[in-house]
Amino acid sequence: MTALTARSRASVDRCHALALAAGGTCDGAPGLRPHYHPAYYGAYFRDLDGNKLCVACHEPEGGV
């Protein structure tokens, strides 16, 4: 899995939406994943080749 860091939760949402619009499939909708840490907000998707990707923000709500 490849992981990308986003500066805000809104960026995570946008990236996930764009990936799905481009033909990717959802592998975990955007949301908090507190089992990683309290501020972890991530989304998972698969590209057209089936590769799993993650985009995550590690900042508290509101970003940096």
N, C-alpha and C positions, 0 to 999 in steps of 0.2 A: 504494500500500500504506500502511496505517495501522500504526504501531508503538506499542506500549505498554511501559512499563518496569515490571518486577516487582522487589520487594525481595529475593526469594529464588528459588532454583531450584525449590523445592517449589511456589511460587506459579505459576511457568511451567507446571509439570506439571499443576497443578489447572486452570488457565485453559484449557489445551489440551484436557484431558479434558472439561471443562464445555462447551466449544465443540462438540466432537464429539457429546456427549450431546444437545445442543440442535439437532442436525441439520446442523452444519457438516461440512466435509470436510478431512481432513488434507492439508497442503501442505508438510510437513516436521516430523517427529516431534521432541519435545523432545531437546535434546542440545547438546553443545559445538560451537561454530563458531569454531575457533581462527584461521581465515583472517581474521576480523574483529579479534579480539584474544584473548589467552590465557584470559580469564575469561568471554568471551561465551557465554551459555547461552540458547538461544532455541528457539522453536517457531513454526510457521506453520500457518495454517488459512484456509479460505474460509468466509464466512458464507453464508446461504441465498440471497443475491443474487449470489454469486460474487465478492464483494470479498475481496481477500487482506489478512489481518491478521497481525501479528507480535507476540509478547510475548517480552520478553528481560530477562534479569538480567545486569548488568555487574559483579557482585561475585564475588569468589572463593567457592568452595564454603563453605557455612555462612551466606551472606548478610551483612547488616550487623548 
